[in-house]
């Protein structure tokens, strides 16, 4: 088959074709759930799945490129093809996506000599290697080779960042050089000159917007006089940041804007169809004068919620789409009031009524899943181990004259512990030279004295009299993913002083938390059960629970303040009492029938030692 851009339409084997796409980021969804999410996109009436490629997830350190497990992009694309759907791939190299560092590897900028998103030799050489590593995945899966890929996007909303046609041209050439033959696109907001600044004549311009479709398409047509009109990011919701409300948008209003877009003949990629979760330490951040880390949930108020269930928006969008294209029949479980689940085979593929894995076809009947009703499970965290006691299993110390950055230590994210010995009989004022990136818990001889937060522009804290160990537990709360602060180092920037006198002779170590080392998990499980109803941090707390049958759950940490949680060794991500989200998603494939374990690292204190595996998620209050 062949896919091309015609004078007025996309062309599939020479015939006009409308793209009806939805975004699913494979790196935000447990791989055992990919098939389920893709199948549900088809049931809404979509014919295409779009995904970014998160370079830094595949390349966590120099010389490493991981395409296994949850990063098996080839398998994800094969599942798309198995549903009879097409794929749009957006390799970046920059993706934004509210993902840490916008998808760019931290180590690329560690020595300060490599440019960011520009025509700079070091940056372009690294991009070239990255694309060559992706070639064996993408090239044989193009539509003209029998695969699902119909479009590839070059860069991402570059017009909001810069205007460098030389840089874009070199990127385009690199994409072609690895063997990509499908049409290339660009995407920008139809505002000002972004569409022109972020593209080239050889890239088909598309827009990103979520409202006022008619006006946005008119501006897009000015920038792209010929060919099909496409909104490559139809924003149907928004992301959440810690300390803000849970963002939602009206299903009716979004559906009306989608109707306007399709009535004008446009193609669309719904961003997001299913948002998923920022597991581990993968969330990004914004800093437009005030630092705002992105929450763990990436629900996005999408048609398919974080739990993988259809929302009001799913049904509203489906009703719009069926006016313009055929849609498959819905199983009862996917109708309003249904469970939202599909029957699955052991490999996670959707099962048709005949019992085989559904491979596509709009008229395929789908067997309804009939799960046994589940109940919330309370878990007492009866084993407690202080962070200090567990440090030998989590650290690899090194010595430094000044506190090193995360980047210098080879730490992409998470936490770094800094220690030095001090003699301050009268106490003093500790100051960080330039900026705390992003949060530091300050302790003397194991007693917490306060917290420095980038969000509040904190740089100073009073120390009590102490002769002993000064410790700063520094957290990277998410690397900036948008704007000029992409690629900046993390840690205690500008050194540390007390009463203006620089402190030297530091030891430092990243904490090995994702995954937790086996030795640490053994120490936690072997800890003796203790009484008490509260926790004083920084400390780990562990508990066990039994399930008759694993299914998706949501970990509630009522009474806890801030930290990180794991279930069966899988890092769910960060929690924070400031919200908005009140639960952390626990994918069903992470759980098992029988005994399961929960581990929590509480940084401050908890009013309870009981957590709950809930059946329903709680994403927090909305603005309304």
LOBA-461190 format. One record per residue (C-alpha): residue number from 1; residue in one letter; z, x, y. Coordinates in steps of 0.02 Angstrom, whole numbers. Layout:
<pts>
     k   r        z        x        y
   NUM   A        Z        X        Y
...
</pts>
This chain:
<pts>
     k   r        z        x        y
     1   X        0        0        0
     2   X      -24       51      180
     3   X       74        9      336
     4   X        2       33      510
     5   X       18      -18      691
     6   X     -128     -128      748
     7   X     -183     -187      919
     8   X      -63     -334      915
     9   X       33     -329      751
    10   X      107     -221      617
    11   X      -20     -216      476
    12   X       26     -219      291
    13   X     -130     -177      192
    14   X     -230     -232      344
    15   X     -144     -401      363
    16   X      -27     -449      508
    17   X      154     -425      460
    18   X      317     -466      549
    19   X      466     -353      517
    20   X      627     -451      489
    21   X      754     -312      466
    22   X      941     -292      460
    23   X     1046     -135      480
    24   X     1159      -75      339
    25   X     1228      102      353
    26   X     1244      168      176
    27   X     1378      290      235
    28   X     1490      146      292
    29   X     1482       47      129
    30   X     1551       95      -42
    31   X     1399      142     -148
    32   X     1447       18     -284
    33   X     1425     -120     -154
    34   X     1255      -68      -87
    35   X     1157     -184     -201
    36   X     1266     -332     -155
    37   X     1242     -306       33
    38   X     1054     -279       16
    39   X     1035     -436      -91
    40   X     1129     -538       39
    41   X     1013     -475      176
    42   X      867     -542       76
    43   X      956     -709       55
    44   X      967     -723      245
    45   X      778     -710      252
    46   X      758     -525      294
    47   X      617     -421      220
    48   X      674     -247      277
    49   X      833     -142      280
    50   X      862      -13      418
    51   X      981      133      410
    52   X     1026      285      511
    53   X     1049      451      422
    54   X     1214      534      468
    55   X     1170      719      470
    56   X     1351      777      484
    57   X     1404      673      333
    58   X     1275      762      226
    59   X     1308      932      304
    60   X     1498      949      325
    61   X     1484     1138      337
    62   X     1346     1268      356
    63   X     1241     1289      200
    64   X     1297     1124      122
    65   X     1188      970      105
    66   X     1264      831        1
    67   X     1158      690      -72
    68   X     1282      629     -203
    69   X     1391      475     -222
    70   X     1408      379      -60
    71   X     1281      496       21
    72   X     1144      465     -108
    73   X     1016      403       17
    74   X      880      405     -116
    75   X      977      283     -225
    76   X     1009      170      -75
    77   X      823      165      -35
    78   X      782      133     -218
    79   X      899      -17     -215
    80   X      807      -81      -61
    81   X      642      -63     -155
    82   X      716     -150     -309
    83   X      744     -304     -202
    84   X      562     -302     -150
    85   X      610     -254       28
    86   X      548     -122      149
    87   X      651       11      236
    88   X      661       85      411
    89   X      742      257      417
    90   X      815      334      575
    91   X      860      517      541
    92   X      903      557      721
    93   X      948      699      728
    94   X     1063      607      850
    95   X     1111      431      797
    96   X     1257      376      909
    97   X     1309      231      792
    98   X     1490      247      851
    99   X     1498      384      719
   100   X     1589      548      747
   101   X     1489      666      859
   102   X     1343      544      853
   103   X     1297      614      682
   104   X     1277      794      741
   105   X     1371      927      640
   106   X     1519      998      736
   107   X     1485     1173      668
   108   X     1317     1178      754
   109   X     1402     1197      923
   110   X     1554     1299      870
   111   X     1502     1460      957
   112   X     1448     1373     1118
   113   X     1270     1443     1118
   114   X     1172     1299     1040
   115   X     1102     1163     1152
   116   X     1129      977     1123
   117   X      979      861     1107
   118   X      860      975     1200
   119   X      722     1103     1180
   120   X      835     1246     1131
   121   X      789     1364      987
   122   X      954     1358      894
   123   X      963     1169      897
   124   X      782     1145      846
   125   X      795     1272      705
   126   X      944     1177      634
   127   X      851     1011      650
   128   X      701     1084      560
   129   X      812     1138      413
   130   X      894      966      410
   131   X      727      876      401
   132   X      667      992      264
   133   X      824      948      166
   134   X      784      763      188
   135   X      601      782      139
   136   X      626      765      -50
   137   X      716      600      -19
   138   X      603      523      114
   139   X      426      584       80
   140   X      403      513      -97
   141   X      483      349      -43
   142   X      355      308       92
   143   X      255      149       67
   144   X       90      240       41
   145   X      174      330     -105
   146   X      239      168     -179
   147   X      408      173      -93
   148   X      494       57       31
   149   X      489      160      194
   150   X      372       84      324
   151   X      437      161      488
   152   X      532      316      541
   153   X      616      330      711
   154   X      616      495      809
   155   X      777      531      906
   156   X      881      382      966
   157   X      892      302     1138
   158   X      845      468     1213
   159   X      798      387     1378
   160   X      982      355     1411
   161   X     1018      541     1390
   162   X      869      639     1455
   163   X      683      650     1489
   164   X      603      796     1399
   165   X      433      762     1321
   166   X      424      942     1256
   167   X      583      916     1155
   168   X      523      749     1088
   169   X      353      819     1044
   170   X      430      961      945
   171   X      540      836      852
   172   X      388      730      812
   173   X      295      880      746
   174   X      442      927      634
   175   X      445      753      560
   176   X      260      761      522
   177   X      273      937      454
   178   X      387      884      310
   179   X      256      760      251
   180   X      302      596      337
   181   X      145      491      361
   182   X      212      318      408
   183   X      209      263      591
   184   X      342      339      706
   185   X      441      240      834
   186   X      563      267      976
   187   X      697      148     1040
   188   X      773      127     1212
   189   X      850       -6     1320
   190   X      721      -98     1427
   191   X      810      -44     1587
   192   X      751       70     1725
   193   X      638      206     1655
   194   X      730      227     1489
   195   X      583      166     1384
   196   X      465      291     1464
   197   X      590      436     1470
   198   X      640      418     1288
   199   X      467      414     1209
   200   X      293      487     1195
   201   X      120      405     1192
   202   X      113      444     1005
   203   X      277      353      969
   204   X      276      164      964
   205   X      405      106     1090
   206   X      534      -24     1037
   207   X      682      -99     1129
   208   X      869     -116     1104
   209   X      955     -271     1174
   210   X     1054     -424     1121
   211   X     1016     -556     1252
   212   X      884     -615     1376
   213   X      751     -584     1244
   214   X      603     -651     1343
   215   X      638     -540     1494
   216   X      675     -388     1386
   217   X      513     -409     1290
   218   X      416     -424     1453
   219   X      486     -257     1510
   220   X      447     -182     1340
   221   X      267     -243     1353
   222   X      250     -150     1519
   223   X      300       12     1433
   224   X      205      -25     1271
   225   X       43     -114     1324
   226   X      -29     -131     1149
   227   X       34     -158      974
   228   X      176     -266      908
   229   X      332     -301     1009
   230   X      491     -253      918
   231   X      677     -255      956
   232   X      739     -114      846
   233   X      920     -150      888
   234   X      955     -334      913
   235   X     1140     -322      956
   236   X     1223     -471      874
   237   X     1400     -412      909
   238   X     1491     -256      964
   239   X     1608     -120      904
   240   X     1796     -114      929
   241   X     1900       24     1007
   242   X     2085       50      977
   243   X     2190      -46     1102
   244   X     2055     -172     1145
   245   X     2019     -346     1078
   246   X     1909     -383      928
   247   X     1735     -412      998
   248   X     1643     -569      948
   249   X     1487     -656     1012
   250   X     1436     -838     1001
   251   X     1335     -871      842
   252   X     1238    -1008      932
   253   X     1196     -898     1082
   254   X     1143     -752      972
   255   X     1037     -867      864
   256   X      953     -938     1020
   257   X      909     -763     1079
   258   X      842     -720      906
   259   X      738     -879      911
   260   X      665     -830     1080
   261   X      622     -658     1012
   262   X      534     -725      858
   263   X      447     -864      954
   264   X      369     -730     1064
   265   X      295     -651      907
   266   X      417     -507      902
   267   X      482     -410      755
   268   X      667     -373      743
   269   X      801     -263      668
   270   X      969     -351      675
   271   X     1103     -225      723
   272   X     1210     -247      624
   273   X     1174     -358      474
   274   X     1329     -284      392
   275   X     1436     -159      487
   276   X     1552      -92      354
   277   X     1695       30      386
   278   X     1730      199      463
   279   X     1819      266      310
   280   X     1916      428      321
   281   X     1901      514      490
   282   X     1721      464      529
   283   X     1742      353      682
   284   X     1669      409      847
   285   X     1734      388     1023
   286   X     1677      357     1201
   287   X     1733      451     1356
   288   X     1668      386     1521
   289   X     1819      448     1617
   290   X     1943      375     1492
   291   X     1940      425     1309
   292   X     1922      276     1191
   293   X     1920      308     1002
   294   X     1825      184      893
   295   X     1927       81      770
   296   X     1916      102      582
   297   X     1834      -67      555
   298   X     1649      -77      600
   299   X     1639     -264      567
   300   X     1533     -284      725
   301   X     1548     -475      713
   302   X     1391     -461      605
   303   X     1312     -597      497
   304   X     1395     -517      345
   305   X     1574     -472      388
   306   X     1667     -314      340
   307   X     1719     -400      179
   308   X     1536     -433      135
   309   X     1548     -620      161
   310   X     1426     -730      258
   311   X     1487     -787      428
   312   X     1435     -930      542
   313   X     1310     -807      616
   314   X     1230     -779      444
   315   X     1190     -963      428
   316   X     1136     -981      609
   317   X     1016     -833      593
   318   X      950     -895      427
   319   X      911    -1063      505
   320   X      811     -976      641
   321   X      719     -859      521
   322   X      663    -1000      407
   323   X      562    -1072      551
   324   X      454     -916      549
   325   X      458     -853      369
   326   X      503     -911      194
   327   X      684     -882      143
   328   X      757     -879      -34
   329   X      871    -1019      -92
   330   X     1056     -990      -66
   331   X     1176     -995     -213
   332   X     1323    -1111     -188
   333   X     1440     -963     -166
   334   X     1345     -909      -10
   335   X     1346    -1080       73
   336   X     1476    -1125      206
   337   X     1643    -1139      121
   338   X     1589    -1036      -30
   339   X     1670     -876      -91
   340   X     1533     -766      -18
   341   X     1517     -673     -183
   342   X     1370     -648     -297
   343   X     1380     -622     -484
   344   X     1353     -438     -524
   345   X     1313     -333     -673
   346   X     1424     -181     -711
   347   X     1313      -68     -604
   348   X     1333     -180     -451
   349   X     1160     -259     -455
   350   X     1142     -444     -416
   351   X     1116     -546     -572
   352   X      991     -689     -577
   353   X     1018     -846     -677
   354   X      925     -770     -823
   355   X     1050     -627     -832
   356   X      939     -483     -776
   357   X      954     -381     -617
   358   X      856     -472     -482
   359   X      712     -366     -423
   360   X      648     -480     -287
   361   X      547     -638     -269
   362   X      597     -771     -144
   363   X      608     -906     -276
   364   X      730     -814     -390
   365   X      882     -919     -427
   366   X     1048     -831     -405
   367   X     1197     -863     -516
   368   X     1353     -913     -422
   369   X     1504     -802     -441
   370   X     1662     -896     -488
   371   X     1805     -774     -458
   372   X     1982     -811     -511
   373   X     2085     -851     -356
   374   X     2183     -698     -303
   375   X     2351     -682     -216
   376   X     2424     -558      -92
   377   X     2519     -414     -172
   378   X     2671     -338      -85
   379   X     2698     -152     -118
   380   X     2860      -63      -82
   381   X     2836      120      -35
   382   X     2988      184     -128
   383   X     2946      370     -134
   384   X     2957      466       30
   385   X     2910      647       65
   386   X     2912      723      239
   387   X     2754      803      304
   388   X     2849      967      324
   389   X     2894      965      139
   390   X     2714      934       89
   391   X     2636     1065      203
   392   X     2623     1200       65
   393   X     2501     1086      -28
   394   X     2401     1041      128
   395   X     2386     1202      228
   396   X     2299     1370      233
   397   X     2381     1463      378
   398   X     2300     1592      491
   399   X     2365     1692      640
   400   X     2299     1683      819
   401   X     2342     1744      993
   402   X     2305     1571     1065
   403   X     2293     1401      980
   404   X     2120     1395      898
   405   X     2008     1243      911
   406   X     1972     1133      762
   407   X     1797     1203      767
   408   X     1854     1384      757
   409   X     1959     1338      604
   410   X     1813     1251      518
   411   X     1894     1080      536
   412   X     1772      939      567
   413   X     1907      809      597
   414   X     2081      752      551
   415   X     2234      855      597
   416   X     2280     1034      637
   417   X     2458     1102      642
   418   X     2500     1239      769
   419   X     2663     1337      762
   420   X     2746     1474      863
   421   X     2923     1540      881
   422   X     3007     1516     1050
   423   X     3169     1565     1136
   424   X     3203     1436     1271
   425   X     3391     1425     1299
   426   X     3363     1315     1452
   427   X     3213     1219     1385
   428   X     3057     1210     1492
   429   X     2896     1117     1528
   430   X     2755     1140     1402
   431   X     2579     1125     1475
   432   X     2406     1126     1397
   433   X     2282     1221     1505
   434   X     2133     1101     1515
   435   X     2141      954     1397
   436   X     2222      886     1239
   437   X     2086      832     1118
   438   X     2145      710     1068
   439   X     2330      682     1030
   440   X     2475      799      996
   441   X     2645      761      920
   442   X     2763      894      990
   443   X     2915      949      887
   444   X     3050     1080      901
   445   X     3135     1136      740
   446   X     3070      981      652
   447   X     3127      855      783
   448   X     2993      760      877
   449   X     3013      770     1066
   450   X     2858      675     1123
   451   X     2671      646     1117
   452   X     2527      707     1226
   453   X     2378      590     1233
   454   X     2204      626     1297
   455   X     2182      442     1333
   456   X     2321      454     1463
   457   X     2262      625     1526
   458   X     2429      699     1468
   459   X     2446      888     1482
   460   X     2633      918     1505
   461   X     2795      877     1416
   462   X     2977      931     1440
   463   X     3055     1033     1300
   464   X     3242     1034     1263
   465   X     3335     1199     1241
   466   X     3275     1279     1081
   467   X     3273     1444      992
   468   X     3161     1417      843
   469   X     2996     1339      795
   470   X     2884     1245      915
   471   X     2756     1139      823
   472   X     2609     1036      885
   473   X     2525      918      762
   474   X     2356      887      843
   475   X     2245      741      792
   476   X     2058      729      821
   477   X     2045      540      847
   478   X     1854      541      841
   479   X     1721      651      918
   480   X     1628      578     1066
   481   X     1466      497     1006
   482   X     1379      453     1170
   483   X     1344      542     1334
   484   X     1367      719     1398
   485   X     1527      757     1301
   486   X     1439      758     1131
   487   X     1471      922     1042
   488   X     1630      971     1134
   489   X     1765     1066     1037
   490   X     1927      985      981
   491   X     2107     1043      994
   492   X     2220     1114     1130
   493   X     2089     1167     1256
   494   X     2140     1303     1379
   495   X     2292     1371     1289
   496   X     2476     1322     1293
   497   X     2611     1383     1413
   498   X     2794     1349     1450
   499   X     2845     1356     1633
   500   X     2679     1440     1669
   501   X     2701     1580     1541
   502   X     2567     1577     1404
   503   X     2631     1564     1227
   504   X     2558     1686     1100
   505   X     2575     1729      915
   506   X     2523     1562      842
   507   X     2494     1512      662
   508   X     2379     1366      630
   509   X     2305     1266      488
   510   X     2201     1109      464
   511   X     2281      979      351
   512   X     2184      943      192
   513   X     2188      753      193
   514   X     2016      688      144
   515   X     2029      699        0
   516   X     2212      733      -31
   517   X     2229      886     -143
   518   X     2284      848     -321
   519   X     2438      956     -296
   520   X     2490      849     -147
   521   X     2462      687     -244
   522   X     2567      756     -386
   523   X     2709      800     -268
   524   X     2702      626     -193
   525   X     2701      537     -360
   526   X     2843      647     -427
   527   X     2956      612     -277
   528   X     3115      517     -321
   529   X     3128      336     -269
   530   X     3246      309     -123
   531   X     3332      163      -42
   532   X     3311      109      138
   533   X     3199       -6      237
   534   X     3134      109      375
   535   X     3036      271      391
   536   X     3051      414      514
   537   X     2892      516      533
   538   X     2793      618      516
   539   X     2813      572      334
   540   X     2718      518      179
   541   X     2770      362       84
   542   X     2703      310      -86
   543   X     2710      153     -191
   544   X     2625       76     -343
   545   X     2561      -96     -388
   546   X     2472     -181     -531
   547   X     2314     -286     -528
   548   X     2247     -392     -669
   549   X     2071     -376     -600
   550   X     2007     -267     -457
   551   X     1925     -351     -308
   552   X     1907     -319     -122
   553   X     2076     -312      -34
   554   X     2142     -276      141
   555   X     2293     -165      169
   556   X     2415     -236      295
   557   X     2542     -116      371
   558   X     2651     -232      474
   559   X     2793     -134      554
   560   X     2704       33      542
   561   X     2650      121      701
   562   X     2510      249      677
   563   X     2440      351      535
   564   X     2322      360      387
   565   X     2318      267      220
   566   X     2246      302       48
   567   X     2226      195     -108
   568   X     2200      286     -274
   569   X     2157      443     -175
   570   X     2022      358      -71
   571   X     2051      380      115
   572   X     2040      208      196
   573   X     2052      280      371
   574   X     2170      265      518
   575   X     2286      123      564
   576   X     2369       97      734
   577   X     2487      -40      788
   578   X     2398      -58      954
   579   X     2258     -147      859
   580   X     2150     -243      868
   581   X     2131     -232      679
   582   X     2284     -271      575
   583   X     2215     -228      403
   584   X     2115      -87      323
   585   X     1973     -130      205
   586   X     2002      -80       22
   587   X     1835      -92      -72
   588   X     1850     -170     -243
   589   X     1771      -20     -331
   590   X     1915       89     -268
   591   X     2041      -18     -364
   592   X     2066      -32     -551
   593   X     2142     -152     -674
   594   X     2322      -98     -706
   595   X     2419       27     -603
   596   X     2361       77     -427
   597   X     2440      188     -295
   598   X     2457      176     -106
   599   X     2495      327        4
   600   X     2533      313      190
   601   X     2555      453      316
   602   X     2659      379      457
   603   X     2660      490      610
   604   X     2805      408      703
   605   X     2913      273      624
   606   X     2901      113      524
   607   X     3016      -38      531
   608   X     2974      -78      350
   609   X     2934       12      189
   610   X     2831     -132      120
   611   X     2643     -147      139
   612   X     2534     -288       74
   613   X     2366     -294      -16
   614   X     2297     -453       62
   615   X     2154     -562        6
   616   X     2095     -595      184
   617   X     2059     -466      321
   618   X     2138     -476      494
   619   X     2030     -395      628
   620   X     2147     -446      769
   621   X     2141     -551      924
   622   X     1982     -590     1018
   623   X     1958     -597     1206
   624   X     1963     -787     1200
</pts>
